Amino acid sequence: MNTREVIYELRRKKGLSQDELAEKVYVTRQAVSKWETGVSQS
């Protein structure tokens, strides 16, 4: 399992939207989306 899969699975298990996760880790929703699609890992 790679990083993007881990982020996606943990977010879904917690019942969080991308917006909610982004708010919790102080990034934009777009950043979370990029992490989950593998476009960016930073």
ModelCIF file with pLDDT and N, C-alpha, C, O atoms, coordinates in Angstrom:
data_MODEL
#
_entry.id   MODEL 
#
_entity.id                         1 
_entity.type                       polymer 
_entity.pdbx_number_of_molecules   1 
#
_entity_poly.entity_id                      1 
_entity_poly.type                           'polypeptide(L)' 
_entity_poly.nstd_linkage                   no 
_entity_poly.nstd_monomer                   no 
_entity_poly.pdbx_seq_one_letter_code       MNTREVIYELRRKKGLSQDELAEKVYVTRQAVSKWETGVSQS 
_entity_poly.pdbx_seq_one_letter_code_can   MNTREVIYELRRKKGLSQDELAEKVYVTRQAVSKWETGVSQS 
_entity_poly.pdbx_strand_id                 A 
#
loop_
_entity_poly_seq.entity_id 
_entity_poly_seq.num 
_entity_poly_seq.mon_id 
_entity_poly_seq.hetero 
1 1  MET n 
1 2  ASN n 
1 3  THR n 
1 4  ARG n 
1 5  GLU n 
1 6  VAL n 
1 7  ILE n 
1 8  TYR n 
1 9  GLU n 
1 10 LEU n 
1 11 ARG n 
1 12 ARG n 
1 13 LYS n 
1 14 LYS n 
1 15 GLY n 
1 16 LEU n 
1 17 SER n 
1 18 GLN n 
1 19 ASP n 
1 20 GLU n 
1 21 LEU n 
1 22 ALA n 
1 23 GLU n 
1 24 LYS n 
1 25 VAL n 
1 26 TYR n 
1 27 VAL n 
1 28 THR n 
1 29 ARG n 
1 30 GLN n 
1 31 ALA n 
1 32 VAL n 
1 33 SER n 
1 34 LYS n 
1 35 TRP n 
1 36 GLU n 
1 37 THR n 
1 38 GLY n 
1 39 VAL n 
1 40 SER n 
1 41 GLN n 
1 42 SER n 
#
_struct_asym.id          A 
_struct_asym.entity_id   1 
#
loop_
_ma_qa_metric.id 
_ma_qa_metric.mode 
_ma_qa_metric.name 
_ma_qa_metric.software_group_id 
_ma_qa_metric.type 
1 global pLDDT . pLDDT 
2 local  pLDDT . pLDDT 
#
_ma_qa_metric_global.metric_id      1 
_ma_qa_metric_global.metric_value   93.38 
_ma_qa_metric_global.model_id       1 
_ma_qa_metric_global.ordinal_id     1 
#
loop_
_ma_qa_metric_local.label_asym_id 
_ma_qa_metric_local.label_comp_id 
_ma_qa_metric_local.label_seq_id 
_ma_qa_metric_local.metric_id 
_ma_qa_metric_local.metric_value 
_ma_qa_metric_local.model_id 
_ma_qa_metric_local.ordinal_id 
A MET 1  2 86.00 1 1  
A ASN 2  2 93.00 1 2  
A THR 3  2 91.00 1 3  
A ARG 4  2 94.00 1 4  
A GLU 5  2 95.00 1 5  
A VAL 6  2 96.00 1 6  
A ILE 7  2 96.00 1 7  
A TYR 8  2 97.00 1 8  
A GLU 9  2 98.00 1 9  
A LEU 10 2 97.00 1 10 
A ARG 11 2 97.00 1 11 
A ARG 12 2 98.00 1 12 
A LYS 13 2 98.00 1 13 
A LYS 14 2 98.00 1 14 
A GLY 15 2 98.00 1 15 
A LEU 16 2 98.00 1 16 
A SER 17 2 98.00 1 17 
A GLN 18 2 98.00 1 18 
A ASP 19 2 98.00 1 19 
A GLU 20 2 98.00 1 20 
A LEU 21 2 98.00 1 21 
A ALA 22 2 98.00 1 22 
A GLU 23 2 98.00 1 23 
A LYS 24 2 97.00 1 24 
A VAL 25 2 97.00 1 25 
A TYR 26 2 98.00 1 26 
A VAL 27 2 97.00 1 27 
A THR 28 2 97.00 1 28 
A ARG 29 2 97.00 1 29 
A GLN 30 2 97.00 1 30 
A ALA 31 2 96.00 1 31 
A VAL 32 2 97.00 1 32 
A SER 33 2 96.00 1 33 
A LYS 34 2 95.00 1 34 
A TRP 35 2 94.00 1 35 
A GLU 36 2 94.00 1 36 
A THR 37 2 94.00 1 37 
A GLY 38 2 87.00 1 38 
A VAL 39 2 88.00 1 39 
A SER 40 2 71.00 1 40 
A GLN 41 2 59.00 1 41 
A SER 42 2 55.00 1 42 
#
loop_
_atom_site.group_PDB 
_atom_site.id 
_atom_site.type_symbol 
_atom_site.label_atom_id 
_atom_site.label_alt_id 
_atom_site.label_comp_id 
_atom_site.label_asym_id 
_atom_site.label_entity_id 
_atom_site.label_seq_id 
_atom_site.pdbx_PDB_ins_code 
_atom_site.Cartn_x 
_atom_site.Cartn_y 
_atom_site.Cartn_z 
_atom_site.occupancy 
_atom_site.B_iso_or_equiv 
_atom_site.pdbx_formal_charge 
_atom_site.auth_seq_id 
_atom_site.auth_comp_id 
_atom_site.auth_asym_id 
_atom_site.auth_atom_id 
_atom_site.pdbx_PDB_model_num 
ATOM 1   N N  . MET A 1 1  ? 0.855   -1.177 0.000  1.00 86.00 ? 1  MET A N  1 
ATOM 2   C CA . MET A 1 1  ? 0.000   0.000  0.000  1.00 86.00 ? 1  MET A CA 1 
ATOM 3   C C  . MET A 1 1  ? 0.899   1.236  0.000  1.00 86.00 ? 1  MET A C  1 
ATOM 4   O O  . MET A 1 1  ? 1.813   1.353  0.816  1.00 86.00 ? 1  MET A O  1 
ATOM 5   N N  . ASN A 1 2  ? 0.626   2.154  -0.925 1.00 93.00 ? 2  ASN A N  1 
ATOM 6   C CA . ASN A 1 2  ? 1.466   3.353  -0.997 1.00 93.00 ? 2  ASN A CA 1 
ATOM 7   C C  . ASN A 1 2  ? 0.828   4.517  -0.219 1.00 93.00 ? 2  ASN A C  1 
ATOM 8   O O  . ASN A 1 2  ? -0.276  4.396  0.310  1.00 93.00 ? 2  ASN A O  1 
ATOM 9   N N  . THR A 1 3  ? 1.536   5.621  -0.166 1.00 91.00 ? 3  THR A N  1 
ATOM 10  C CA . THR A 1 3  ? 1.126   6.764  0.641  1.00 91.00 ? 3  THR A CA 1 
ATOM 11  C C  . THR A 1 3  ? -0.268  7.263  0.289  1.00 91.00 ? 3  THR A C  1 
ATOM 12  O O  . THR A 1 3  ? -1.073  7.535  1.180  1.00 91.00 ? 3  THR A O  1 
ATOM 13  N N  . ARG A 1 4  ? -0.561  7.386  -1.004 1.00 94.00 ? 4  ARG A N  1 
ATOM 14  C CA . ARG A 1 4  ? -1.868  7.925  -1.388 1.00 94.00 ? 4  ARG A CA 1 
ATOM 15  C C  . ARG A 1 4  ? -2.999  7.008  -0.965 1.00 94.00 ? 4  ARG A C  1 
ATOM 16  O O  . ARG A 1 4  ? -4.075  7.474  -0.594 1.00 94.00 ? 4  ARG A O  1 
ATOM 17  N N  . GLU A 1 5  ? -2.761  5.708  -1.019 1.00 95.00 ? 5  GLU A N  1 
ATOM 18  C CA . GLU A 1 5  ? -3.786  4.759  -0.582 1.00 95.00 ? 5  GLU A CA 1 
ATOM 19  C C  . GLU A 1 5  ? -3.999  4.825  0.931  1.00 95.00 ? 5  GLU A C  1 
ATOM 20  O O  . GLU A 1 5  ? -5.129  4.732  1.410  1.00 95.00 ? 5  GLU A O  1 
ATOM 21  N N  . VAL A 1 6  ? -2.920  4.985  1.666  1.00 96.00 ? 6  VAL A N  1 
ATOM 22  C CA . VAL A 1 6  ? -3.011  5.085  3.121  1.00 96.00 ? 6  VAL A CA 1 
ATOM 23  C C  . VAL A 1 6  ? -3.798  6.324  3.518  1.00 96.00 ? 6  VAL A C  1 
ATOM 24  O O  . VAL A 1 6  ? -4.695  6.247  4.357  1.00 96.00 ? 6  VAL A O  1 
ATOM 25  N N  . ILE A 1 7  ? -3.470  7.463  2.921  1.00 96.00 ? 7  ILE A N  1 
ATOM 26  C CA . ILE A 1 7  ? -4.178  8.711  3.235  1.00 96.00 ? 7  ILE A CA 1 
ATOM 27  C C  . ILE A 1 7  ? -5.663  8.561  2.946  1.00 96.00 ? 7  ILE A C  1 
ATOM 28  O O  . ILE A 1 7  ? -6.502  8.933  3.767  1.00 96.00 ? 7  ILE A O  1 
ATOM 29  N N  . TYR A 1 8  ? -5.988  8.015  1.775  1.00 97.00 ? 8  TYR A N  1 
ATOM 30  C CA . TYR A 1 8  ? -7.385  7.850  1.379  1.00 97.00 ? 8  TYR A CA 1 
ATOM 31  C C  . TYR A 1 8  ? -8.123  6.916  2.342  1.00 97.00 ? 8  TYR A C  1 
ATOM 32  O O  . TYR A 1 8  ? -9.213  7.241  2.813  1.00 97.00 ? 8  TYR A O  1 
ATOM 33  N N  . GLU A 1 9  ? -7.530  5.762  2.629  1.00 98.00 ? 9  GLU A N  1 
ATOM 34  C CA . GLU A 1 9  ? -8.189  4.781  3.495  1.00 98.00 ? 9  GLU A CA 1 
ATOM 35  C C  . GLU A 1 9  ? -8.411  5.318  4.905  1.00 98.00 ? 9  GLU A C  1 
ATOM 36  O O  . GLU A 1 9  ? -9.488  5.142  5.474  1.00 98.00 ? 9  GLU A O  1 
ATOM 37  N N  . LEU A 1 10 ? -7.403  5.967  5.467  1.00 97.00 ? 10 LEU A N  1 
ATOM 38  C CA . LEU A 1 10 ? -7.554  6.509  6.817  1.00 97.00 ? 10 LEU A CA 1 
ATOM 39  C C  . LEU A 1 10 ? -8.594  7.622  6.862  1.00 97.00 ? 10 LEU A C  1 
ATOM 40  O O  . LEU A 1 10 ? -9.372  7.715  7.812  1.00 97.00 ? 10 LEU A O  1 
ATOM 41  N N  . ARG A 1 11 ? -8.605  8.463  5.836  1.00 97.00 ? 11 ARG A N  1 
ATOM 42  C CA . ARG A 1 11 ? -9.594  9.546  5.786  1.00 97.00 ? 11 ARG A CA 1 
ATOM 43  C C  . ARG A 1 11 ? -11.002 8.964  5.719  1.00 97.00 ? 11 ARG A C  1 
ATOM 44  O O  . ARG A 1 11 ? -11.895 9.421  6.433  1.00 97.00 ? 11 ARG A O  1 
ATOM 45  N N  . ARG A 1 12 ? -11.204 7.970  4.876  1.00 98.00 ? 12 ARG A N  1 
ATOM 46  C CA . ARG A 1 12 ? -12.522 7.355  4.732  1.00 98.00 ? 12 ARG A CA 1 
ATOM 47  C C  . ARG A 1 12 ? -12.952 6.644  6.014  1.00 98.00 ? 12 ARG A C  1 
ATOM 48  O O  . ARG A 1 12 ? -14.116 6.728  6.407  1.00 98.00 ? 12 ARG A O  1 
ATOM 49  N N  . LYS A 1 13 ? -12.018 5.941  6.672  1.00 98.00 ? 13 LYS A N  1 
ATOM 50  C CA . LYS A 1 13 ? -12.346 5.237  7.919  1.00 98.00 ? 13 LYS A CA 1 
ATOM 51  C C  . LYS A 1 13 ? -12.795 6.203  9.002  1.00 98.00 ? 13 LYS A C  1 
ATOM 52  O O  . LYS A 1 13 ? -13.660 5.879  9.817  1.00 98.00 ? 13 LYS A O  1 
ATOM 53  N N  . LYS A 1 14 ? -12.203 7.389  9.006  1.00 98.00 ? 14 LYS A N  1 
ATOM 54  C CA . LYS A 1 14 ? -12.576 8.411  9.989  1.00 98.00 ? 14 LYS A CA 1 
ATOM 55  C C  . LYS A 1 14 ? -13.832 9.170  9.581  1.00 98.00 ? 14 LYS A C  1 
ATOM 56  O O  . LYS A 1 14 ? -14.366 9.955  10.364 1.00 98.00 ? 14 LYS A O  1 
ATOM 57  N N  . GLY A 1 15 ? -14.304 8.940  8.364  1.00 98.00 ? 15 GLY A N  1 
ATOM 58  C CA . GLY A 1 15 ? -15.516 9.602  7.897  1.00 98.00 ? 15 GLY A CA 1 
ATOM 59  C C  . GLY A 1 15 ? -15.318 11.071 7.572  1.00 98.00 ? 15 GLY A C  1 
ATOM 60  O O  . GLY A 1 15 ? -16.243 11.873 7.693  1.00 98.00 ? 15 GLY A O  1 
ATOM 61  N N  . LEU A 1 16 ? -14.106 11.418 7.160  1.00 98.00 ? 16 LEU A N  1 
ATOM 62  C CA . LEU A 1 16 ? -13.788 12.813 6.867  1.00 98.00 ? 16 LEU A CA 1 
ATOM 63  C C  . LEU A 1 16 ? -13.849 13.082 5.364  1.00 98.00 ? 16 LEU A C  1 
ATOM 64  O O  . LEU A 1 16 ? -13.494 12.232 4.547  1.00 98.00 ? 16 LEU A O  1 
ATOM 65  N N  . SER A 1 17 ? -14.298 14.264 5.030  1.00 98.00 ? 17 SER A N  1 
ATOM 66  C CA . SER A 1 17 ? -14.202 14.708 3.640  1.00 98.00 ? 17 SER A CA 1 
ATOM 67  C C  . SER A 1 17 ? -12.787 15.246 3.424  1.00 98.00 ? 17 SER A C  1 
ATOM 68  O O  . SER A 1 17 ? -12.027 15.427 4.376  1.00 98.00 ? 17 SER A O  1 
ATOM 69  N N  . GLN A 1 18 ? -12.449 15.497 2.170  1.00 98.00 ? 18 GLN A N  1 
ATOM 70  C CA . GLN A 1 18 ? -11.145 16.098 1.894  1.00 98.00 ? 18 GLN A CA 1 
ATOM 71  C C  . GLN A 1 18 ? -11.050 17.470 2.549  1.00 98.00 ? 18 GLN A C  1 
ATOM 72  O O  . GLN A 1 18 ? -9.993  17.841 3.059  1.00 98.00 ? 18 GLN A O  1 
ATOM 73  N N  . ASP A 1 19 ? -12.140 18.221 2.540  1.00 98.00 ? 19 ASP A N  1 
ATOM 74  C CA . ASP A 1 19 ? -12.151 19.544 3.181  1.00 98.00 ? 19 ASP A CA 1 
ATOM 75  C C  . ASP A 1 19 ? -11.875 19.443 4.676  1.00 98.00 ? 19 ASP A C  1 
ATOM 76  O O  . ASP A 1 19 ? -11.101 20.226 5.226  1.00 98.00 ? 19 ASP A O  1 
ATOM 77  N N  . GLU A 1 20 ? -12.509 18.479 5.325  1.00 98.00 ? 20 GLU A N  1 
ATOM 78  C CA . GLU A 1 20 ? -12.334 18.318 6.773  1.00 98.00 ? 20 GLU A CA 1 
ATOM 79  C C  . GLU A 1 20 ? -10.906 17.909 7.120  1.00 98.00 ? 20 GLU A C  1 
ATOM 80  O O  . GLU A 1 20 ? -10.319 18.428 8.070  1.00 98.00 ? 20 GLU A O  1 
ATOM 81  N N  . LEU A 1 21 ? -10.352 16.983 6.350  1.00 98.00 ? 21 LEU A N  1 
ATOM 82  C CA . LEU A 1 21 ? -8.968  16.578 6.594  1.00 98.00 ? 21 LEU A CA 1 
ATOM 83  C C  . LEU A 1 21 ? -8.023  17.754 6.377  1.00 98.00 ? 21 LEU A C  1 
ATOM 84  O O  . LEU A 1 21 ? -7.117  17.990 7.176  1.00 98.00 ? 21 LEU A O  1 
ATOM 85  N N  . ALA A 1 22 ? -8.241  18.482 5.298  1.00 98.00 ? 22 ALA A N  1 
ATOM 86  C CA . ALA A 1 22 ? -7.391  19.637 4.995  1.00 98.00 ? 22 ALA A CA 1 
ATOM 87  C C  . ALA A 1 22 ? -7.398  20.641 6.145  1.00 98.00 ? 22 ALA A C  1 
ATOM 88  O O  . ALA A 1 22 ? -6.354  21.179 6.515  1.00 98.00 ? 22 ALA A O  1 
ATOM 89  N N  . GLU A 1 23 ? -8.569  20.885 6.701  1.00 98.00 ? 23 GLU A N  1 
ATOM 90  C CA . GLU A 1 23 ? -8.677  21.833 7.812  1.00 98.00 ? 23 GLU A CA 1 
ATOM 91  C C  . GLU A 1 23 ? -7.903  21.335 9.031  1.00 98.00 ? 23 GLU A C  1 
ATOM 92  O O  . GLU A 1 23 ? -7.261  22.124 9.725  1.00 98.00 ? 23 GLU A O  1 
ATOM 93  N N  . LYS A 1 24 ? -7.961  20.038 9.289  1.00 97.00 ? 24 LYS A N  1 
ATOM 94  C CA . LYS A 1 24 ? -7.274  19.469 10.454 1.00 97.00 ? 24 LYS A CA 1 
ATOM 95  C C  . LYS A 1 24 ? -5.754  19.516 10.331 1.00 97.00 ? 24 LYS A C  1 
ATOM 96  O O  . LYS A 1 24 ? -5.054  19.643 11.336 1.00 97.00 ? 24 LYS A O  1 
ATOM 97  N N  . VAL A 1 25 ? -5.242  19.414 9.110  1.00 97.00 ? 25 VAL A N  1 
ATOM 98  C CA . VAL A 1 25 ? -3.784  19.405 8.932  1.00 97.00 ? 25 VAL A CA 1 
ATOM 99  C C  . VAL A 1 25 ? -3.256  20.716 8.336  1.00 97.00 ? 25 VAL A C  1 
ATOM 100 O O  . VAL A 1 25 ? -2.094  20.817 7.942  1.00 97.00 ? 25 VAL A O  1 
ATOM 101 N N  . TYR A 1 26 ? -4.147  21.714 8.285  1.00 98.00 ? 26 TYR A N  1 
ATOM 102 C CA . TYR A 1 26 ? -3.757  23.076 7.875  1.00 98.00 ? 26 TYR A CA 1 
ATOM 103 C C  . TYR A 1 26 ? -3.196  23.156 6.450  1.00 98.00 ? 26 TYR A C  1 
ATOM 104 O O  . TYR A 1 26 ? -2.183  23.807 6.197  1.00 98.00 ? 26 TYR A O  1 
ATOM 105 N N  . VAL A 1 27 ? -3.882  22.476 5.534  1.00 97.00 ? 27 VAL A N  1 
ATOM 106 C CA . VAL A 1 27 ? -3.553  22.583 4.118  1.00 97.00 ? 27 VAL A CA 1 
ATOM 107 C C  . VAL A 1 27 ? -4.846  22.822 3.345  1.00 97.00 ? 27 VAL A C  1 
ATOM 108 O O  . VAL A 1 27 ? -5.932  22.825 3.924  1.00 97.00 ? 27 VAL A O  1 
ATOM 109 N N  . THR A 1 28 ? -4.724  23.018 2.053  1.00 97.00 ? 28 THR A N  1 
ATOM 110 C CA . THR A 1 28 ? -5.927  23.220 1.240  1.00 97.00 ? 28 THR A CA 1 
ATOM 111 C C  . THR A 1 28 ? -6.531  21.871 0.843  1.00 97.00 ? 28 THR A C  1 
ATOM 112 O O  . THR A 1 28 ? -5.864  20.838 0.899  1.00 97.00 ? 28 THR A O  1 
ATOM 113 N N  . ARG A 1 29 ? -7.782  21.899 0.449  1.00 97.00 ? 29 ARG A N  1 
ATOM 114 C CA . ARG A 1 29 ? -8.434  20.687 -0.048 1.00 97.00 ? 29 ARG A CA 1 
ATOM 115 C C  . ARG A 1 29 ? -7.725  20.191 -1.292 1.00 97.00 ? 29 ARG A C  1 
ATOM 116 O O  . ARG A 1 29 ? -7.630  18.986 -1.526 1.00 97.00 ? 29 ARG A O  1 
ATOM 117 N N  . GLN A 1 30 ? -7.230  21.125 -2.086 1.00 97.00 ? 30 GLN A N  1 
ATOM 118 C CA . GLN A 1 30 ? -6.513  20.759 -3.304 1.00 97.00 ? 30 GLN A CA 1 
ATOM 119 C C  . GLN A 1 30 ? -5.256  19.950 -2.977 1.00 97.00 ? 30 GLN A C  1 
ATOM 120 O O  . GLN A 1 30 ? -4.905  19.026 -3.710 1.00 97.00 ? 30 GLN A O  1 
ATOM 121 N N  . ALA A 1 31 ? -4.581  20.294 -1.880 1.00 96.00 ? 31 ALA A N  1 
ATOM 122 C CA . ALA A 1 31 ? -3.391  19.547 -1.478 1.00 96.00 ? 31 ALA A CA 1 
ATOM 123 C C  . ALA A 1 31 ? -3.764  18.109 -1.122 1.00 96.00 ? 31 ALA A C  1 
ATOM 124 O O  . ALA A 1 31 ? -3.076  17.169 -1.519 1.00 96.00 ? 31 ALA A O  1 
ATOM 125 N N  . VAL A 1 32 ? -4.846  17.941 -0.379 1.00 97.00 ? 32 VAL A N  1 
ATOM 126 C CA . VAL A 1 32 ? -5.297  16.591 -0.019 1.00 97.00 ? 32 VAL A CA 1 
ATOM 127 C C  . VAL A 1 32 ? -5.642  15.804 -1.278 1.00 97.00 ? 32 VAL A C  1 
ATOM 128 O O  . VAL A 1 32 ? -5.289  14.630 -1.397 1.00 97.00 ? 32 VAL A O  1 
ATOM 129 N N  . SER A 1 33 ? -6.320  16.440 -2.205 1.00 96.00 ? 33 SER A N  1 
ATOM 130 C CA . SER A 1 33 ? -6.679  15.789 -3.458 1.00 96.00 ? 33 SER A CA 1 
ATOM 131 C C  . SER A 1 33 ? -5.430  15.337 -4.211 1.00 96.00 ? 33 SER A C  1 
ATOM 132 O O  . SER A 1 33 ? -5.391  14.229 -4.746 1.00 96.00 ? 33 SER A O  1 
ATOM 133 N N  . LYS A 1 34 ? -4.422  16.186 -4.252 1.00 95.00 ? 34 LYS A N  1 
ATOM 134 C CA . LYS A 1 34 ? -3.171  15.840 -4.938 1.00 95.00 ? 34 LYS A CA 1 
ATOM 135 C C  . LYS A 1 34 ? -2.480  14.673 -4.242 1.00 95.00 ? 34 LYS A C  1 
ATOM 136 O O  . LYS A 1 34 ? -1.929  13.796 -4.906 1.00 95.00 ? 34 LYS A O  1 
ATOM 137 N N  . TRP A 1 35 ? -2.506  14.655 -2.912 1.00 94.00 ? 35 TRP A N  1 
ATOM 138 C CA . TRP A 1 35 ? -1.909  13.538 -2.187 1.00 94.00 ? 35 TRP A CA 1 
ATOM 139 C C  . TRP A 1 35 ? -2.606  12.238 -2.554 1.00 94.00 ? 35 TRP A C  1 
ATOM 140 O O  . TRP A 1 35 ? -1.954  11.221 -2.791 1.00 94.00 ? 35 TRP A O  1 
ATOM 141 N N  . GLU A 1 36 ? -3.928  12.273 -2.600 1.00 94.00 ? 36 GLU A N  1 
ATOM 142 C CA . GLU A 1 36 ? -4.696  11.062 -2.847 1.00 94.00 ? 36 GLU A CA 1 
ATOM 143 C C  . GLU A 1 36 ? -4.618  10.588 -4.301 1.00 94.00 ? 36 GLU A C  1 
ATOM 144 O O  . GLU A 1 36 ? -4.813  9.404  -4.576 1.00 94.00 ? 36 GLU A O  1 
ATOM 145 N N  . THR A 1 37 ? -4.341  11.480 -5.208 1.00 94.00 ? 37 THR A N  1 
ATOM 146 C CA . THR A 1 37 ? -4.205  11.070 -6.609 1.00 94.00 ? 37 THR A CA 1 
ATOM 147 C C  . THR A 1 37 ? -2.751  10.774 -6.969 1.00 94.00 ? 37 THR A C  1 
ATOM 148 O O  . THR A 1 37 ? -2.468  10.313 -8.075 1.00 94.00 ? 37 THR A O  1 
ATOM 149 N N  . GLY A 1 38 ? -1.830  11.037 -6.043 1.00 87.00 ? 38 GLY A N  1 
ATOM 150 C CA . GLY A 1 38 ? -0.429  10.745 -6.282 1.00 87.00 ? 38 GLY A CA 1 
ATOM 151 C C  . GLY A 1 38 ? 0.295   11.833 -7.050 1.00 87.00 ? 38 GLY A C  1 
ATOM 152 O O  . GLY A 1 38 ? 1.441   11.645 -7.459 1.00 87.00 ? 38 GLY A O  1 
ATOM 153 N N  . VAL A 1 39 ? -0.363  12.976 -7.252 1.00 88.00 ? 39 VAL A N  1 
ATOM 154 C CA . VAL A 1 39 ? 0.274   14.088 -7.977 1.00 88.00 ? 39 VAL A CA 1 
ATOM 155 C C  . VAL A 1 39 ? 1.369   14.722 -7.123 1.00 88.00 ? 39 VAL A C  1 
ATOM 156 O O  . VAL A 1 39 ? 2.406   15.140 -7.638 1.00 88.00 ? 39 VAL A O  1 
ATOM 157 N N  . SER A 1 40 ? 1.129   14.789 -5.814 1.00 71.00 ? 40 SER A N  1 
ATOM 158 C CA . SER A 1 40 ? 2.094   15.408 -4.901 1.00 71.00 ? 40 SER A CA 1 
ATOM 159 C C  . SER A 1 40 ? 2.129   14.614 -3.607 1.00 71.00 ? 40 SER A C  1 
ATOM 160 O O  . SER A 1 40 ? 1.110   14.098 -3.149 1.00 71.00 ? 40 SER A O  1 
ATOM 161 N N  . GLN A 1 41 ? 3.317   14.525 -3.025 1.00 59.00 ? 41 GLN A N  1 
ATOM 162 C CA . GLN A 1 41 ? 3.447   13.835 -1.735 1.00 59.00 ? 41 GLN A CA 1 
ATOM 163 C C  . GLN A 1 41 ? 4.018   14.743 -0.678 1.00 59.00 ? 41 GLN A C  1 
ATOM 164 O O  . GLN A 1 41 ? 4.436   14.269 0.378  1.00 59.00 ? 41 GLN A O  1 
ATOM 165 N N  . SER A 1 42 ? 4.047   16.040 -0.932 1.00 55.00 ? 42 SER A N  1 
ATOM 166 C CA . SER A 1 42 ? 4.622   16.958 0.061  1.00 55.00 ? 42 SER A CA 1 
ATOM 167 C C  . SER A 1 42 ? 3.547   17.535 0.938  1.00 55.00 ? 42 SER A C  1 
ATOM 168 O O  . SER A 1 42 ? 3.840   18.329 1.832  1.00 55.00 ? 42 SER A O  1 
#
